[in-house]
């Protein structure tokens, strides 16, 4: 047959040679959020649509099983960070279909109800006071100036801010947030739209049917910015915190998870800590040959049923390696 003609008909002639694929999906929040500037949210209705597609097209397996040989299409579901809606919205939807999932928890939320810094920055920039500064000035690794005149400029500056704040130290970032509060005339305290679990909430989530907990560090740092001992302390303390709830913690996730967010040192540290698997946020499928501490994941957006099904098909066919 003509390979080109097969491709024109929408069939990849090489797909018949591929072993059955296993995918790991990455969610963050299941909540109504019309704004969602970082595309971390899936609405409850669409999350249920996603689960219906998965029930029809794949076997949903625990994360611990993804490196085993597959006899058909398989998917593992994961969530990052520890938002309250994981307990209130996601876990019940998963339980109704008897689907397992792993929730990676940054355990500083046990005692600290403040939003994660990216959610705080969203509020500070997009919910600024009427008399806020027109130009936001911050001292980070160098002096930055951000145009915050009007909604469009603020939306653009928010995306840049999220990138430049990621690699800086927690101390520098905290100072930057204080400067932003003063210049933007507002504060970024705990809020319902970015509500986090606390210790009791994480313990309740750990008891939910099919839910496993995974380590996601304590403070959600960019691991590539830390030395080896500091990375190890973040991962080991996160696991200790979760084990104090009686949870078995066999897996971990690198915060942010992109190519620049973790290093070979990170994979070595994760192995030395004794985790069975560590997941990234880099797209790809999983096979028995996938390195244990570089397990790929596909980020899931707020897609409708048709678009999610189309993405899933392309991921299973190996035609789209990034999310």
C-alpha positions, 0 to 999 in steps of 0.5 A: 500500500502507499504510505502517503495515501494511508496518511491522507486517509488519516491512518499512520501506517507506522501505528500498526507497529507500535506496542499498546501505549500507556499515558499519564494524564496531568490535571490540577483543578476541577472547578468552575473558573472563567478566568484560568490564565494558566490553563490549570482548570477543567470544569466539573462537567468537562472532567466527567466528559473526560472520564466517560471518554476514558471509560470507553477508550482505555483501561484506567490503571494506578500510576504504579502500574504504568511501566508494566507491559500493556495489552491495550491502551491504558491511562493513569490519572494524576493531579498536582499541588493539593487543591480542595476541589480534588477532594470535593469534585474530582474524587467523587467523580472518579469513585463513581466510575471506580477509577484510580488516581494519584494526587501529588501534594506540596505539603506546606499546605498542611499548615499554610492556607495562603494560595500558591504564588502563581495564584497570588500573582494572578490576583495581584495583577488581574484584581488590582485596585483602580488606583494601582500603578501603571507600571509594576517595577520589581527587583529580581535577578535584575530590574523588571518593569511591567506594563499593567495599564488595562486588562490586556496589558495586565494579562500579558504581564501576568504570563511574563511574571509567571516565568520570571518568578519561577526560578528565583529563590523563595525569599526573593519571590516573597519580597516581590509579592510584597512589592506587588501588593503595595504597587497594585493596591490589593492583597492575595490572601486565601480565597475560595477560587484557589482553595487548598486542602489542609492537613485534615483535607489531605487525610480525607482525600487519602481515604477516598476510594482509589486515591493514592498520594504522591510527594510533590515537595514541601514548598513547590520549588523549581528543583533545578534551582536547588542543590542536591541536598536541598532537593532531597530534603524537599522530597523526603520531607514531603513524603514524611508529611504524607506518611504521617497521615498513614498514606503509602507514598511510592511516587513523586512529581517534579514541581512544574515538571518541564525540561528546565525545572529538574535535572539529572541530579533530581532523578538521582535524588528521587532514586536515592529517596526510594521512590518507585516512579517520578513523573515530569510534565513533558508529554510522551507515552510510557513503556517498560523501558521508560526511566523510572524517574523520567516518566512523561505526562500529558497536561490536560486542558479544559477541552470538550469531549470531542477535543479531548477524545481527539487529543487522546487518539493522537497521544496514543498514536504517538503523533503529538508528544507535547501537551 
